[in-house]
Amino acid sequence: MPAATGTGTGRSTCCQPDAVSPTNGALASRMWLALACSASVETAPAESEGANFSANTPGLSILAGEHKAGALHAPGPSATDGKSLYVVDYQSANWQGVSKVDLSTGKTTLLVGGLTYNGSAFSRPTGIAAGSDGKLYVTDWERQTVVRVDPETGDLGRFAGSVFGDQEAPRDGVGEEAIIRFPGAIAADGSGHLFVTEESDPCTRSACTSVRKIDIATRAVTTLQVSDPLFEVRNPRFAGATNLKFEPGPIAVHEGRLYMVDRGTTTIRTFDLATRKLEVFVGALGGADAPRDGVGEAAAFTKPTSISSDGHGSLYVADTDVVRKIDIATKTVVSVAGTHRDESKLVDGHNLRNGNIDDAFWKPRDGEIGPLPGSFDCPADVTVLAKGKLAISEPCSRIVVMANGVK
């Protein structure tokens, strides 16, 4: 599908960074949506080749997007089929689509969606997964549906959930008979199933979200009951803080378990699909002011926004301004790309304090392009492309960075 035509002007006024909440924003990535809302809309992205891109050279290079002149507005969640990277590009209410990036050349084209006043394929896309059937599955938070997209033609159709789901309680069923309340993150297990986090209404004492399982072949939607043993535990980092609340964001699947970014506890949680047992996998409860490497709960995260499995026993997490690697067998957490910066010592940090992004932050940072570990401005999503090769979405810079040679 060719890119839509048309122009938009000015900066978005859709939200401030702290305005995206469990009740008024998508569950998939709060940081990504906050950054996306602050990006400006200029012109519809044109087809482009990757800038400063090297598919096999070790280090960091720009895979897609060229800052202000690029082919992406605010790249977020992504998925791969091995040949291409599919990136959710959500810029507030003005631009919502999925772009396709050729992994060998960096060539970027709009697959589906675009300028919303030219007709919208989505209302608020928040997650994407590549199914075992060769199709893409995108969660639409506002329409409360899961949409199936053909990766070759861009043709799409509603796969599960009802557009009127907000008027009823969650309900299991087949296809559009099911009610999925505000779907956020989505992951595929490679064996014919999808897993979707959804916002529950009302919240229970133990959780504000639930997990739905979808059989791709039959379109049957079922609910996985999640009970959190931490609901009576208070946040250890802040005096007088409220109880910790299970609030899963992005998810990954590996060998019968879901691994979830839990924004409520700032940890990575694991959910056994057989026993339905939810546990803290790695990370200190409540997180820390800076990323901390370590084993199990001795490690700490700051603002984890994405998680991806390499299928071989490792997980990768985007965390503030670094990418962390988790060895599943040993629970060892190490930082493998990016350099953490003390925001208190920066003039404008990630420039999120006022909800805008200065032109200075559209330019590549020193170290962003070149040898590892390099640096990122705002790594909101990470997707494993192959062993030692990652794609990292940076919505505030409007680029996708490829990291090669990651140990």
C-alpha positions in Angstrom: 0.0 0.0 0.0 1.5 3.4 -0.9 2.0 6.1 1.6 -0.9 8.4 2.2 -0.7 11.9 1.0 -1.4 15.1 2.8 0.2 17.3 5.4 -0.3 18.3 9.0 1.1 21.3 10.9 2.1 22.1 14.4 2.8 20.0 17.4 0.4 17.6 18.9 -1.4 18.7 22.1 -2.8 15.2 22.9 -1.1 14.6 26.2 1.7 15.4 28.7 4.0 12.5 29.6 2.1 11.8 32.8 -1.3 12.0 31.2 -1.2 8.4 29.9 -2.6 6.2 32.6 -4.3 2.9 33.0 -7.7 4.6 32.5 -7.0 6.9 29.6 -4.1 5.4 27.7 -2.8 2.2 26.2 -1.2 -0.5 28.3 1.4 -1.4 25.8 4.0 1.3 26.5 3.3 4.4 28.6 6.7 5.9 27.8 6.3 5.3 24.1 2.9 6.9 24.0 4.0 9.9 25.9 6.9 10.4 23.6 4.7 9.8 20.5 2.3 12.4 21.7 5.0 15.0 21.9 6.3 14.5 18.3 5.3 16.9 15.6 3.4 16.1 12.4 4.8 17.5 9.2 4.3 15.4 6.1 3.3 11.8 5.4 6.4 9.6 5.6 7.8 8.9 2.2 9.4 5.6 1.2 13.1 5.8 2.1 16.3 3.8 2.4 17.9 3.3 5.8 20.3 6.1 6.8 23.8 5.3 8.1 22.7 1.6 8.0 24.9 -1.4 8.0 23.2 -4.8 8.3 26.2 -6.7 9.6 28.7 -4.3 11.0 29.1 -4.7 14.8 27.8 -1.7 16.7 24.8 0.7 16.4 23.4 2.0 13.1 20.2 3.6 12.0 18.0 1.0 10.4 14.9 3.2 9.6 14.0 6.9 9.9 16.2 9.9 9.5 15.1 12.2 12.3 13.0 15.1 10.9 13.3 14.0 7.3 12.6 10.3 7.8 10.0 7.8 7.1 8.7 7.4 10.7 6.8 9.7 13.0 7.1 7.9 16.4 8.1 4.2 16.1 7.0 2.0 18.9 6.3 -1.7 19.3 7.7 -3.9 16.6 7.7 -7.5 15.4 9.7 -9.5 12.8 9.2 -12.4 10.5 12.9 -12.7 9.8 12.9 -10.8 6.6 11.2 -7.5 7.6 10.6 -5.5 10.7 7.0 -4.3 11.2 6.8 -1.1 13.4 3.7 0.4 15.0 4.0 4.1 14.2 1.6 6.0 16.4 1.7 9.8 16.5 -1.3 10.8 18.7 -4.5 11.2 16.7 -2.8 12.4 13.6 -0.8 9.5 12.4 -1.4 5.8 13.1 0.0 3.0 11.0 2.3 0.1 10.6 5.5 0.5 8.6 7.5 -2.3 7.0 11.3 -2.2 7.1 13.5 -4.5 4.9 16.1 -5.9 7.2 18.7 -6.3 4.5 18.5 -2.8 3.0 16.7 -0.7 5.6 14.1 0.3 2.9 11.0 1.5 4.8 7.4 1.6 3.4 4.1 2.3 4.9 2.2 -1.0 5.1 -1.1 0.1 6.4 -2.7 3.2 8.1 -1.4 6.8 7.8 -2.9 10.2 8.3 -6.1 9.7 10.2 -8.1 12.4 8.4 -7.6 10.5 5.2 -9.3 7.5 6.8 -7.9 5.4 9.7 -7.1 1.8 9.7 -6.6 2.0 13.5 -7.8 4.1 16.4 -4.9 3.5 18.8 -2.6 0.7 17.9 -0.6 -0.4 20.9 1.1 -3.8 20.2 2.1 -6.1 17.3 3.0 -9.7 16.9 4.0 -12.0 14.0 1.8 -15.1 14.1 2.7 -18.6 13.2 0.4 -18.3 10.2 2.6 -15.6 8.6 0.1 -12.8 9.4 0.6 -9.8 11.7 -1.7 -9.1 14.7 -2.1 -5.6 16.0 -4.0 -4.6 19.2 -6.2 -1.6 18.8 -6.7 -0.2 22.3 -9.5 2.3 21.6 -11.5 0.0 19.3 -10.9 -2.9 21.7 -10.0 -5.3 19.0 -7.2 -7.4 17.6 -6.7 -6.8 13.9 -5.1 -9.2 11.4 -2.8 -7.7 8.8 -1.4 -9.3 5.6 2.3 -8.4 5.7 2.5 -8.4 1.9 -0.6 -6.5 0.8 -1.5 -4.6 3.9 -5.0 -5.9 3.8 -6.5 -6.0 7.3 -9.6 -7.2 9.1 -10.9 -7.5 12.6 -9.7 -10.8 14.1 -11.1 -10.8 17.7 -13.0 -8.5 19.9 -15.9 -6.2 19.5 -15.7 -2.4 18.7 -18.4 -2.0 21.3 -16.5 -3.9 24.0 -16.4 -0.9 26.3 -20.1 -1.2 27.0 -19.9 -4.8 28.3 -17.8 -6.8 30.7 -14.9 -9.0 29.3 -16.3 -12.1 27.7 -14.8 -15.3 26.2 -15.9 -16.3 22.7 -15.0 -16.7 19.1 -13.8 -13.8 17.0 -16.0 -10.8 17.3 -18.2 -12.5 19.8 -15.5 -12.1 22.4 -15.2 -8.9 24.5 -11.6 -7.7 25.0 -11.4 -4.7 27.3 -8.7 -2.2 26.1 -6.1 -4.7 24.6 -2.5 -3.5 25.1 0.5 -5.7 24.5 0.4 -8.8 22.4 2.8 -11.7 21.9 2.9 -14.9 19.8 4.2 -18.3 21.0 5.1 -19.7 17.6 2.6 -22.6 18.1 -0.6 -21.0 17.0 -1.5 -18.8 20.0 -1.5 -15.2 20.8 -1.5 -13.6 24.3 -2.9 -10.2 25.0 -2.9 -8.1 28.1 -6.1 -6.1 28.7 -7.3 -3.6 31.2 -10.0 -4.9 33.6 -12.8 -2.8 34.8 -13.2 -2.4 37.7 -9.7 -3.3 39.1 -9.6 -6.0 41.7 -7.4 -5.8 44.8 -4.7 -7.9 43.2 -4.7 -6.7 39.6 -5.8 -4.0 37.1 -5.3 -6.3 34.1 -5.9 -9.8 32.9 -4.4 -11.9 30.1 -6.3 -13.3 27.2 -5.3 -16.3 25.1 -6.3 -16.5 21.4 -6.2 -19.6 19.2 -5.2 -18.4 15.8 -6.8 -21.3 13.9 -10.2 -21.1 15.6 -10.2 -17.4 16.8 -11.3 -18.6 20.2 -10.6 -16.1 23.0 -10.2 -17.4 26.6 -9.2 -15.7 29.8 -6.2 -16.7 31.9 -7.0 -15.9 35.5 -4.1 -14.1 37.2 -3.9 -13.7 41.0 -1.0 -11.6 42.3 0.5 -12.6 45.7 2.0 -9.1 46.0 -1.2 -7.2 46.3 -0.7 -6.6 50.1 3.0 -5.5 49.7 3.7 -1.8 49.9 6.2 -0.2 47.6 9.6 -0.3 49.5 11.0 2.7 47.7 8.6 5.3 48.9 7.3 6.0 52.4 3.6 5.9 52.7 3.2 4.5 49.2 0.2 2.5 48.2 0.3 -1.3 47.7 2.1 -2.7 44.7 -0.3 -3.5 41.9 0.1 -6.0 39.1 0.2 -3.9 36.0 1.7 -5.9 33.1 2.8 -4.1 29.9 4.7 -5.7 27.1 5.0 -9.5 27.2 7.2 -12.2 25.7 6.6 -16.0 25.5 9.2 -18.7 26.1 8.7 -22.4 26.8 5.3 -22.3 28.4 5.8 -19.1 30.3 4.9 -15.5 29.8 7.5 -12.9 30.8 5.9 -9.5 31.5 7.1 -6.0 32.1 5.2 -5.2 35.3 5.0 -1.4 35.6 3.3 -1.7 39.0 6.3 -3.3 40.6 9.0 -2.2 38.1 10.0 -5.8 37.8 9.9 -8.6 35.2 7.2 -11.1 36.2 6.8 -14.7 35.0 3.4 -16.4 34.5 3.4 -20.2 34.2 0.7 -21.0 31.6 0.2 -24.5 33.1 0.0 -23.7 36.8 -1.2 -20.1 36.4 1.3 -19.1 39.0 2.6 -15.5 38.9 6.0 -14.7 40.4 8.6 -12.0 40.3 11.3 -13.2 38.0 14.0 -10.5 38.2 14.2 -7.0 39.5 13.9 -5.3 42.9 10.4 -4.4 44.0 9.8 -0.8 43.2 12.8 -0.5 40.9 15.7 1.9 41.4 16.9 5.4 40.2 19.4 3.8 37.9 19.7 0.4 36.2 21.5 -2.1 38.3 23.0 -5.4 37.0 22.7 -8.5 39.2 21.0 -11.8 39.7 17.3 -12.1 40.4 15.9 -9.5 42.7 19.4 -8.1 43.2 19.1 -6.5 39.8 17.0 -3.4 39.3 15.1 -1.6 36.5 14.1 2.0 36.3 11.4 2.3 33.5 11.2 -0.9 31.6 9.1 -0.4 28.5 9.6 -3.5 26.3 10.6 -7.2 26.4 11.6 -9.6 23.7 12.7 -13.3 23.6 15.4 -14.6 21.4 14.0 -18.1 21.6 17.2 -19.5 23.0 17.0 -18.7 26.7 17.6 -14.9 26.7 15.3 -11.9 27.1 16.0 -8.3 26.2 14.4 -5.4 27.9 14.4 -1.7 27.0 14.9 0.2 30.2 15.1 4.0 30.2 18.2 4.6 28.1 19.8 1.1 28.0 19.0 -2.4 26.8 19.2 -5.2 29.4 19.8 -8.9 28.7 18.3 -11.5 31.0 19.6 -15.1 31.1 16.5 -17.1 31.9 18.4 -20.1 33.3 20.5 -18.1 35.8 18.3 -15.0 36.2 21.4 -12.8 35.5 20.6 -9.3 34.3 23.3 -7.3 32.4 23.3 -4.1 30.4 24.4 -4.8 26.8 23.7 -1.6 24.8 23.3 2.0 25.7 24.8 4.2 28.4 22.7 5.3 31.4 22.7 9.1 32.0 21.9 10.9 35.2 18.9 13.0 34.1 19.4 15.3 37.1 22.7 16.5 35.5 21.2 17.1 32.1 19.8 20.5 31.0 16.6 19.0 29.7 16.9 15.2 30.3 14.8 13.4 27.7 13.0 16.7 27.3 9.9 15.1 28.8 9.5 17.6 31.6 7.6 20.1 29.4 6.1 17.6 26.9 8.0 18.9 23.9 11.1 17.8 22.0 13.7 20.4 21.0 15.3 20.2 17.7 18.6 19.3 19.4 17.0 16.0 20.3 16.2 15.1 16.7 19.9 14.9 15.9 21.9 11.6 16.5 23.6 11.6 19.8 27.4 11.1 20.2 27.9 7.4 20.3 24.4 6.6 19.0 26.0 5.5 15.7 29.1 3.4 16.1 30.6 0.8 18.5 28.7 -0.7 21.4 27.6 0.2 24.0 26.8 3.5 22.4 23.9 5.6 23.7 20.2 6.0 23.1 17.9 8.9 23.6 14.7 7.0 24.3 14.7 3.2 23.6 11.0 2.4 23.9 10.9 -1.0 22.2 13.4 -3.8 21.5 12.9 -6.7 19.2 15.3 -9.6 18.6 16.1 -10.0 14.9 18.7 -12.8 15.2 21.4 -13.9 17.6 23.3 -10.8 18.7 21.1 -8.5 16.6 18.4 -6.2 17.9 16.1 -3.5 16.6 15.4 -0.7 19.0 12.6 1.9 18.4 13.3 5.5 19.5 10.1 7.5 19.1 11.5 10.8 20.3 14.3 10.6 17.6 11.9 9.0 15.0 14.3 6.3 14.2 14.8 2.5 14.6 18.4 1.6 15.6 20.0 -1.8 14.8 22.4 -3.2 17.3 24.8 -5.8 15.9 27.2 -7.9 17.9 25.3 -7.8 21.2 26.8 -10.3 23.6 
